[in-house]
């Protein structure tokens, strides 16, 4: 059996059942990327019988889905009951209708605002603990709601309730994705999603039951929320007892034949790094844009539809609540069908899930427009049933797609962004656009224009992402395979390079500037990075130092992955960069420049003082210029100051951009003497240099880059005898010309 046979999974129920054709993973410039080819082979299996829901539950257990479904259900019941009891709350607290409405919306706003930080925490810490803690906080808020006596108290408890509910999207979504195999995730997400419409149905029923049990009491709403706190506490204790699944466990089993052991040296993924990387995933980017457009329709239009029920059909609060409960039944049907069909479609063609979702989103807005001009309540309800079904039918496959294309390291953050774009970005925009349209044309015309336009636009954006889906899935798989390879190297005790860049792609917006760049730098080695202007040399240094985030690939130091680490963390790990042409603050003195350069040592003044003394011993010229503004130094002296500032941090790897840029020949020799001293001390350096002569005089190895690709990598002395290669690269021709 070959290594490839062993790496290829045989269980068709897992992610490997997705069929990826070779063209979809081909590099933009025809590169023969081994990682993508391996991922493609791992994902190519014959279609086999679909996994039953019983099989899916056996793989992940019924308890997790049951408890998380219960959490989502009581969240929805709480929202529905607050809507039903809004008039009673208004009378009990003697506040205005607008105040109740604002407080009611406040919980939803807090759900959106709280999702992102909770998602970031969920990617770092135990998610079951976060979900349990949030639910306990929500239970306290529900019980406290029954005790409030003033508006400010009501505001506080609803803020706490909203923050408690914020775990539903990022935490619960990522838990479900890691607990259950990909072959059944659509149905699992469908069951979980169905809790929302079910809660809309049960909320008024529970409210009515409590009102009957406490007849004649205007404060029955207090008892209702107190009662709801009891199952919330039980479910919170239940979720705390749930097992914490390994992140990406099924993807690892599918592609690697088993789970990777936890990495004790893994660095936390910062929110900024996760957001930057997620934006680079084209499918995810398009999904977020589509949900932002869709939010214009789905978050605001239902409010105006409720106004139409009152203004045109004379339906009171109770009747509107009942209509909402009946139409929510369509959501139950839509969630069930969406789960079943998304699983089937994803196995046959992942793009079909996007097309199904785009069609559903577009149809929803049309349905809202029909509801706005419905001639009677009966037709309004029938159309509402259909639109509710369409909504949930379309959302389930989108959840499945998001889970399949996002790296498992920050899947919770990805789910948080889904809710943020839908509810906050789209919601605020929808409130503005629909509000302006309503003032000009009236509620009915506003809905008939805004809802179809926004939803059709969302559908078009979503459908346009289909061409990127297979490649994004394959790239996620390739990264996982590459991570496994590096783990094996570490486990075998192989000598690891101090710096490793692996299959790196990078773009400035839509313009890709680095293509599949890979290189390694050994301890104590000096690597010269050569190439013409625009070759991508400086961009590569910025990605290595964390100033930019890669589209794909990995950066490691001594085998430790730092791809998602922020620049400050990388500095602490020893990666320090001297920027080309702007390594000093010209208006500050040399002394102040050194002080700022040692910012990581500001809490240790004695250590900073000792390091400054050592640096000035190496750069005696700077000692004479300590009080002089850095901007008045010569170009060579400024380069020395930049190097001195970097050496304060005692780097493991020193990245120098444009070493000799703008320097006179005399100053170049002085700077080179300093570099030779650093090299003699065993410092590892990567130096960007346009002068081949200068680079070869100090480098052990050289890398040539052209148009974002590595054209040559080898010993510097070998390059010295390759005049044809040097001329070819710097004349803009192919390396083999």
C-alpha positions in Angstrom: 0.0 0.0 0.0 1.4 3.4 -1.0 1.5 6.5 1.2 -1.2 8.0 -0.9 -3.4 5.0 -0.4 -2.9 5.2 3.4 -3.7 9.0 3.3 -6.9 8.6 1.3 -9.9 8.0 3.6 -12.4 5.2 2.8 -15.4 6.5 4.8 -17.7 8.2 2.4 -19.7 9.8 5.1 -16.9 12.2 5.9 -15.7 15.3 4.2 -13.6 13.2 1.8 -16.8 12.3 0.0 -16.7 15.7 -1.7 -15.6 15.2 -5.3 -13.1 17.8 -6.4 -11.9 17.9 -10.0 -8.3 18.7 -10.8 -9.0 22.0 -12.6 -10.6 23.6 -9.5 -7.4 23.2 -7.5 -5.0 24.3 -10.2 -2.8 27.2 -9.2 -3.5 30.6 -10.9 -0.1 30.4 -12.7 -0.2 26.7 -13.5 1.9 25.8 -10.4 2.0 22.1 -9.7 1.2 22.5 -6.0 1.9 19.2 -4.2 -0.3 20.2 -1.3 -3.3 20.9 -3.4 -2.8 17.7 -5.4 -2.7 15.7 -2.2 -5.8 17.4 -0.9 -7.5 16.6 -4.2 -6.6 12.9 -3.9 -7.8 12.8 -0.3 -11.1 14.3 -1.3 -11.7 12.1 -4.3 -13.8 9.0 -3.4 -16.7 7.3 -5.1 -20.2 8.2 -4.2 -21.6 5.7 -1.7 -24.9 5.4 0.2 -25.9 8.3 2.3 -25.3 8.1 6.1 -28.5 7.7 8.1 -29.4 10.2 10.8 -29.0 7.3 13.3 -25.4 6.8 12.0 -24.7 10.5 12.5 -26.1 10.5 16.0 -24.0 7.4 16.8 -20.9 9.2 15.7 -21.4 12.3 17.8 -24.0 11.3 20.5 -27.5 12.5 20.9 -26.8 14.5 24.1 -24.9 17.3 22.5 -27.6 18.0 19.8 -30.4 17.6 22.4 -28.9 20.1 24.9 -27.9 22.7 22.3 -31.3 22.4 20.7 -32.8 23.1 24.1 -30.6 26.1 24.6 -31.6 27.5 21.2 -35.3 26.8 22.0 -35.5 28.7 25.3 -33.7 31.6 23.6 -36.4 31.7 21.0 -39.2 31.2 23.6 -37.8 34.1 25.6 -38.0 36.5 22.6 -41.5 35.4 21.7 -42.7 35.8 25.3 -41.2 39.3 25.6 -43.2 40.3 22.5 -46.4 38.8 23.8 -46.0 40.4 27.3 -44.8 43.8 26.0 -48.1 45.5 26.8 -48.1 44.1 30.3 -44.5 45.1 30.9 -45.3 48.6 29.7 -48.2 48.9 32.1 -46.5 47.4 35.1 -43.4 49.6 34.8 -45.4 52.6 33.5 -43.1 53.2 30.6 -43.9 54.1 26.9 -44.5 51.7 24.1 -41.3 53.0 22.3 -39.3 52.3 25.4 -40.5 48.7 25.5 -39.7 48.3 21.8 -36.2 49.7 22.2 -35.5 47.4 25.1 -36.9 44.5 23.1 -34.5 45.2 20.2 -31.7 45.7 22.6 -31.3 42.0 23.4 -31.0 41.3 19.6 -28.3 44.0 19.3 -26.3 42.5 22.2 -26.5 39.1 20.5 -24.8 40.6 17.5 -22.2 42.6 19.4 -21.4 39.7 21.8 -21.0 37.1 19.1 -17.6 38.2 17.8 -15.7 38.3 21.2 -17.4 35.0 22.2 -16.4 33.5 18.9 -12.8 34.5 19.5 -12.9 33.0 23.0 -14.5 29.9 21.5 -11.5 29.4 19.3 -9.1 29.5 22.3 -10.9 27.9 25.2 -13.4 25.2 26.1 -16.6 25.9 24.3 -18.9 23.9 26.5 -17.8 26.0 29.5 -18.4 29.2 27.6 -21.9 28.0 26.5 -22.8 26.9 30.1 -21.5 30.2 31.6 -23.5 32.2 29.1 -26.6 30.2 29.7 -26.3 30.6 33.5 -26.0 34.4 33.0 -29.1 34.3 30.8 -31.0 32.3 33.4 -30.1 34.9 36.1 -31.3 37.7 33.7 -34.6 35.8 33.1 -35.2 35.4 36.8 -34.2 39.0 37.4 -36.7 40.2 34.8 -39.4 39.1 37.1 -38.1 41.4 39.8 -37.4 44.7 37.9 -39.2 47.8 39.0 -37.8 50.5 36.7 -36.8 51.0 33.1 -33.1 51.1 33.9 -33.3 47.7 35.6 -35.1 46.3 32.6 -32.4 47.6 30.3 -29.7 45.9 32.4 -31.3 42.5 32.5 -32.1 42.5 28.8 -28.4 43.4 28.0 -27.3 40.4 30.1 -29.9 38.2 28.4 -28.6 39.3 25.0 -25.0 38.6 25.9 -26.0 35.2 27.2 -27.8 34.3 24.0 -24.8 35.5 21.9 -23.1 32.1 22.2 -25.8 30.4 20.1 -24.2 31.1 16.7 -20.4 31.0 17.3 -20.1 28.5 20.2 -23.0 26.2 19.5 -22.5 26.2 15.8 -18.8 25.3 16.1 -19.6 22.6 18.7 -22.1 21.0 16.4 -19.6 21.1 13.4 -16.9 19.3 15.5 -19.2 16.8 17.2 -21.0 15.4 14.1 -19.5 14.1 10.8 -19.8 16.2 7.7 -22.1 13.6 6.1 -24.8 14.6 8.5 -24.0 18.2 9.4 -26.8 19.6 7.3 -29.4 17.6 9.2 -27.8 18.4 12.5 -27.8 22.2 11.6 -31.4 21.8 10.4 -32.5 20.4 13.7 -30.7 23.1 15.6 -32.2 25.8 13.4 -35.7 24.5 13.8 -35.5 25.6 17.5 -36.1 29.2 16.4 -39.5 28.8 14.7 -40.5 26.2 17.3 -39.8 28.7 20.0 -41.9 31.3 18.2 -44.8 28.8 18.3 -44.3 27.7 21.9 -43.6 31.2 23.3 -47.2 32.5 23.1 -48.5 29.1 24.3 -46.3 29.3 27.4 -47.3 32.9 28.0 -51.0 32.0 27.7 -50.5 29.1 30.1 -48.9 31.3 32.8 -51.6 33.9 32.3 -54.3 31.2 32.9 -52.4 29.9 36.0 -52.3 33.4 37.4 -55.7 34.9 36.5 -56.3 38.6 36.9 -52.7 39.3 37.7 -51.2 41.9 35.5 -47.8 40.8 36.6 -48.2 37.3 35.2 -45.2 38.1 32.9 -42.9 38.1 36.0 -43.9 34.5 36.8 -43.5 33.4 33.1 -39.8 34.5 32.9 -39.1 33.1 36.3 -40.4 29.8 35.2 -38.3 29.9 32.0 -35.2 30.4 34.2 -35.6 26.8 35.6 -35.0 24.9 32.4 -32.3 27.3 31.5 -30.3 26.4 34.6 -30.8 22.7 34.0 -29.6 23.0 30.4 -26.7 25.1 31.5 -25.6 22.4 33.9 -26.1 19.9 31.1 -23.9 21.7 28.6 -21.2 22.0 31.2 -21.1 18.2 31.3 -20.9 17.7 27.6 -17.6 16.4 26.1 -15.5 19.0 24.3 -14.8 17.7 20.8 -11.4 18.2 19.2 -11.5 21.0 16.7 -11.6 19.6 13.2 -11.6 16.0 14.4 -13.6 14.7 11.4 -11.6 16.6 8.8 -8.5 15.1 10.4 -9.9 11.6 10.4 -11.0 11.9 6.8 -7.7 13.3 5.4 -5.1 11.9 7.8 -6.7 8.7 9.0 -6.8 9.9 12.7 -6.8 13.0 14.9 -3.8 15.1 15.3 -2.7 15.3 19.0 -3.2 18.7 20.6 -0.3 21.1 20.1 0.8 22.4 23.5 2.8 25.1 21.8 -0.1 26.3 19.7 -0.4 30.1 19.7 -3.9 31.7 20.3 -5.5 33.0 17.1 -6.2 36.8 17.5 -9.5 38.1 16.4 -7.8 40.5 13.9 -5.8 37.6 12.4 -8.8 35.4 12.1 -10.9 38.1 10.5 -8.1 38.9 8.1 -7.6 35.3 7.1 -11.4 34.7 6.7 -11.7 37.6 4.3 -9.1 35.9 2.1 -11.4 32.9 1.7 -13.4 33.8 -1.4 -16.4 31.7 -0.7 -16.7 33.0 2.8 -16.2 36.6 1.6 -19.1 36.2 -0.9 -21.3 34.5 1.7 -20.8 37.4 4.1 -21.5 40.0 1.4 -24.6 38.1 0.5 -25.8 37.9 4.1 -25.2 41.6 4.5 -27.4 42.3 1.5 -30.0 39.8 2.7 -30.0 41.4 6.1 -31.5 44.5 4.5 -34.6 42.4 3.9 -34.9 39.9 6.6 -34.2 42.0 9.7 -36.3 45.0 9.1 -39.1 44.1 6.7 -40.9 41.8 9.2 -41.4 44.8 11.5 -43.2 46.7 8.7 -45.2 43.6 7.9 -46.4 43.7 11.5 -47.4 47.3 11.0 -49.4 46.3 7.9 -51.3 43.7 9.9 -52.3 46.4 12.3 -52.9 49.3 9.9 -54.5 47.5 7.0 -56.1 44.4 8.6 -56.9 45.7 12.1 -55.1 42.9 13.9 -54.3 43.5 17.5 -51.3 42.4 19.6 -52.8 38.9 20.4 -53.8 38.3 16.8 -50.5 39.3 15.4 -48.7 37.0 17.9 -51.0 34.1 16.8 -50.3 34.9 13.1 -46.6 34.9 13.8 -46.8 31.6 15.6 -48.7 30.0 12.7 -46.3 31.3 10.0 -43.4 30.1 12.1 -44.5 26.5 11.5 -43.2 26.9 7.9 -39.8 27.5 9.4 -39.9 24.0 11.0 -40.7 22.5 7.7 -38.0 24.5 5.9 -35.3 23.7 8.4 -36.1 20.0 8.2 -36.0 20.0 4.4 -33.0 22.2 4.2 -31.0 19.8 6.5 -31.9 16.7 4.4 -31.4 18.2 1.0 -28.2 20.1 1.9 -26.5 16.9 3.0 -27.5 15.2 -0.2 -26.5 18.0 -2.5 -23.2 18.6 -0.7 -22.2 15.0 -1.4 -23.1 15.3 -5.1 -22.0 18.8 -5.8 -21.0 21.4 -3.1 -21.9 24.2 -5.4 -25.5 23.0 -5.4 -25.8 24.1 -1.8 -24.9 27.6 -2.8 -27.4 27.6 -5.6 -30.1 26.2 -3.3 -29.4 28.9 -0.8 -29.2 31.7 -3.4 -32.6 30.7 -4.8 -34.1 30.5 -1.4 -32.8 34.0 -0.5 -34.1 35.5 -3.7 -37.5 33.9 -3.3 -37.9 35.1 0.3 -37.9 38.8 -0.7 -40.5 38.1 -3.4 -42.6 36.4 -0.8 -42.4 39.5 1.5 -43.5 41.7 -1.4 -46.6 39.5 -2.0 -47.4 39.6 1.8 -47.3 43.4 1.7 -50.1 43.5 -0.8 -52.0 40.4 0.4 -55.8 41.1 0.0 -56.7 39.4 3.3 -55.2 37.8 6.4 -55.7 34.2 5.1 -53.5 34.8 2.1 -51.0 36.7 4.3 -50.7 33.7 6.6 -50.3 31.2 3.7 -47.6 33.3 2.0 -46.0 33.8 5.4 -45.9 30.0 5.9 -44.1 29.7 2.6 -41.7 32.5 3.1 -40.8 31.2 6.6 -40.1 27.8 5.1 -38.0 29.3 2.3 -35.9 31.3 4.8 -34.9 28.3 6.9 -34.6 26.1 3.9 -31.9 28.5 2.6 -30.0 29.2 5.8 -29.2 25.6 6.6 -27.0 24.9 3.5 -25.2 28.2 4.0 -24.2 27.0 7.5 -22.9 23.8 6.0 -20.8 25.7 3.4 -19.3 28.0 6.1 -18.3 25.0 8.2 -16.6 23.4 5.1 -14.4 26.3 3.9 -13.2 27.9 7.2 -10.1 26.7 9.0 -11.0 24.7 12.1 -8.7 27.0 14.2 -11.3 29.8 14.1 -14.5 28.3 13.0 -16.3 29.9 16.0 -15.2 33.3 14.8 -16.5 32.5 11.3 -20.0 31.6 12.7 -19.9 34.8 14.7 -19.4 36.8 11.6 -22.3 35.1 9.9 -24.7 36.5 12.6 -22.9 39.9 12.7 -23.2 40.5 9.0 -26.8 39.3 8.8 -28.2 41.1 11.9 -26.0 44.1 12.4 -24.6 45.1 9.0 -27.7 44.2 7.1 -30.0 45.2 10.0 -28.7 48.7 10.3 -28.6 49.2 6.6 -32.1 47.8 6.3 -33.5 50.0 9.0 -32.1 53.1 7.1 -33.1 52.0 3.5 -36.5 50.7 4.4 -37.3 53.6 6.7 -36.5 56.1 4.0 -38.5 54.2 1.5 -41.5 53.9 3.9 -41.5 57.7 4.5 -41.6 58.3 0.7 -43.9 55.6 -0.6 -45.6 54.0 2.4 -45.0 50.6 4.1 -46.4 48.4 1.4 -44.5 50.0 -1.5 -41.3 50.1 0.5 -41.5 46.4 1.2 -42.4 45.6 -2.4 -39.3 47.4 -3.6 -36.7 46.8 -0.9 -37.3 43.2 0.0 -37.1 41.7 -3.6 -34.2 44.0 -4.6 -32.1 43.1 -1.5 -32.9 39.4 -1.6 -32.3 39.0 -5.3 -29.0 40.9 -4.9 -28.1 38.5 -2.1 -28.9 35.5 -4.3 -26.8 36.8 -7.1 -23.8 37.4 -4.9 -24.1 34.0 -3.3 -24.4 32.2 -6.6 -21.3 33.9 -7.9 -19.3 32.3 -5.1 -19.9 28.8 -6.4 -16.8 28.9 -8.6 -14.5 29.3 -5.6 -16.0 26.7 -3.3 -14.1 23.6 -4.4 -10.8 25.4 -4.4 -11.4 26.8 -0.9 -12.3 23.3 0.4 -9.2 21.9 -1.2 -6.9 24.6 0.2 -8.3 24.0 3.7 -7.5 20.3 3.3 -4.0 21.0 1.9 -3.2 23.1 4.9 -4.2 20.3 7.2 -2.1 17.8 5.3 0.9 20.1 5.4 0.4 20.6 9.2 0.5 16.9 9.7 3.7 16.6 7.7 5.4 19.2 9.9 4.1 17.5 13.1 5.7 14.2 11.9 9.0 16.0 11.3 9.0 17.3 14.9 8.0 13.9 16.3 10.8 12.2 14.5 13.3 14.7 15.9 14.3 16.0 12.5 16.4 19.1 12.4 13.9 21.9 11.9 14.6 25.1 10.1 14.6 28.2 12.2 12.2 29.9 9.7 9.9 28.1 7.4 7.5 29.6 4.8 5.3 27.0 3.2 3.0 27.4 0.1 2.3 31.1 0.8 -0.2 33.1 -1.2 -0.8 36.7 -0.4 -3.0 39.5 -2.0 -3.5 43.2 -1.5 -7.2 43.3 -1.9 -8.1 41.5 -5.2 -4.5 41.7 -6.5 -2.4 38.6 -5.7 1.3 39.4 -5.3 2.7 36.1 -3.8 2.1 32.8 -5.4 2.9 29.5 -3.6 6.1 30.8 -2.0 8.1 28.3 0.0 11.5 28.7 1.6 13.5 27.6 4.7 16.2 29.4 6.7 18.5 27.4 9.0 19.9 28.5 12.3 22.7 31.0 11.8 22.2 31.2 8.1 22.0 34.5 6.1 19.6 34.3 3.2 19.6 37.0 0.5 16.2 37.7 -1.0 16.7 39.1 -4.5 14.5 40.3 -7.3 13.3 43.3 -9.3 11.0 45.9 -8.0 7.5 44.5 -7.5 8.8 40.9 -7.2 7.1 40.5 -3.8 10.2 40.6 -1.6 9.0 43.2 0.8 5.5 41.8 0.9 7.0 38.4 1.9 8.9 40.0 4.8 5.7 41.8 5.9 3.8 38.4 6.0 6.6 36.7 7.9 6.7 39.5 10.5 2.9 39.5 10.8 2.2 43.0 9.4 0.1 41.3 6.7 -1.9 38.1 6.7 -1.5 35.4 4.1 -4.3 34.1 1.9 -3.0 30.6 2.3 0.1 28.8 3.6 2.0 28.7 6.8 4.8 30.6 8.6 6.8 28.7 11.3 9.6 29.4 13.6 11.5 26.4 14.9 8.6 24.2 13.8 6.1 26.3 15.7 3.2 27.7 13.6 2.9 31.5 13.9 0.7 32.0 10.8 -2.1 33.6 12.8 0.0 35.3 15.5 0.0 39.1 15.7 3.2 41.1 15.2 3.8 41.6 18.9 3.7 37.9 19.6 6.1 37.3 16.7 8.5 39.9 18.1 8.5 38.0 21.5 9.3 34.8 19.6 12.3 36.5 18.0 11.0 37.7 14.5 12.1 41.3 14.1 12.0 43.4 11.0 14.0 46.5 9.9 11.6 48.2 7.4 13.2 49.5 4.2 13.7 53.3 4.1 11.5 54.0 7.1 13.1 52.4 10.1 13.4 55.5 12.3 11.2 58.3 13.6 12.8 61.4 12.1 11.4 63.9 14.6 12.6 62.0 17.6 16.1 61.9 19.0 18.3 58.9 18.5 17.9 58.1 22.2 14.1 58.2 22.0 14.2 56.0 18.9 16.1 53.4 20.9 13.6 53.7 23.8 10.6 53.2 21.5 12.4 50.3 19.8 12.7 48.6 23.2 9.0 48.9 24.0 8.7 45.3 25.0 11.1 46.0 27.8 9.5 49.2 29.2 8.6 47.3 32.4 12.2 46.2 32.9 14.2 49.4 32.9 17.4 47.7 34.1 17.3 45.1 31.3 16.5 47.8 28.7 19.5 49.9 30.0 21.9 47.0 29.7 20.7 46.1 26.2 21.0 49.8 25.1 24.6 49.8 26.4 25.4 46.6 24.5 23.9 48.0 21.3 25.8 51.2 21.5 29.0 49.3 22.0 28.3 47.7 18.6 27.2 51.0 17.1 29.6 53.6 18.6 28.7 56.2 16.1 25.2 56.4 17.5 26.5 57.1 21.0 27.8 60.5 19.7 24.3 61.3 18.3 22.0 60.3 21.1 20.5 63.8 21.4 20.4 64.5 17.7 17.0 64.2 15.8 17.1 61.0 13.8 15.9 62.8 10.7 19.2 64.8 10.5 21.3 61.6 10.3 22.8 60.5 7.0 21.1 57.5 5.2 23.8 55.1 6.5 23.5 56.4 10.0 19.7 56.0 9.9 20.2 52.4 8.7 22.5 51.8 11.6 19.9 53.2 14.0 17.3 50.9 12.5 19.6 48.0 13.0 20.4 49.1 16.5 16.7 49.4 17.4 16.1 45.9 16.1 19.1 44.5 18.0 17.6 45.8 21.3 15.0 43.1 21.0 17.7 40.4 20.6 16.1 38.7 17.6 16.3 35.1 16.6 15.6 36.1 13.0 16.4 39.5 11.7 14.5 40.6 8.6 16.2 43.5 6.8 14.3 45.2 3.9 16.4 47.0 1.3 19.8 46.9 3.1 21.7 49.3 0.8 18.8 51.5 -0.4 20.0 55.0 -0.9 23.4 54.6 0.7 26.7 55.8 -0.6 29.4 53.2 -1.3 31.3 54.3 1.8 28.2 53.8 4.0 27.4 50.5 2.3 30.8 49.2 3.4 30.2 50.4 7.0 26.7 48.7 7.1 28.1 45.5 5.6 30.8 45.4 8.3 28.0 45.5 10.9 26.2 42.7 9.1 29.3 40.6 9.0 29.7 41.1 12.8 26.1 40.0 13.3 26.7 37.0 11.1 29.8 36.1 13.0 27.7 36.1 16.2 25.5 33.5 14.6 22.4 35.7 14.0 20.0 34.3 11.5 19.1 36.9 8.8 16.9 37.3 5.8 18.1 40.3 3.8 16.2 41.9 0.9 18.7 43.4 -1.5 18.6 44.5 -5.1 22.4 44.5 -5.6 23.5 41.0 -6.5 27.1 41.8 -5.7 26.3 43.1 -2.2 24.0 40.2 -1.5 26.4 37.5 -2.6 29.2 39.1 -0.5 27.3 38.4 2.8 24.8 35.6 2.0 25.1 31.8 2.5 22.1 31.2 0.3 20.1 33.2 -2.2 16.5 33.2 -3.4 15.4 35.0 -6.5 11.8 36.1 -6.8 10.0 37.3 -9.9 6.3 38.3 -10.2 5.6 36.8 -6.7 7.2 33.4 -7.4 10.4 31.8 -6.3 12.5 31.4 -9.5 15.7 30.2 -7.9 16.9 29.0 -4.5 20.4 27.7 -3.8 23.8 28.4 -2.4 25.1 31.9 -3.0 28.4 30.7 -4.5 26.4 28.7 -7.1 24.5 31.8 -8.1 27.8 33.7 -8.5 28.6 31.5 -11.4 25.2 31.8 -13.0 25.4 35.0 -15.0 22.7 33.8 -17.3 20.2 33.3 -14.5 20.9 36.7 -13.0 20.5 38.4 -16.3 17.3 36.5 -17.1 15.7 37.5 -13.9 16.7 41.1 -13.9 15.8 41.5 -17.5 12.3 40.2 -16.7 12.5 36.9 -18.6 11.9 33.4 -17.4 14.5 31.7 -15.4 15.1 29.3 -18.0 15.5 31.8 -20.8 
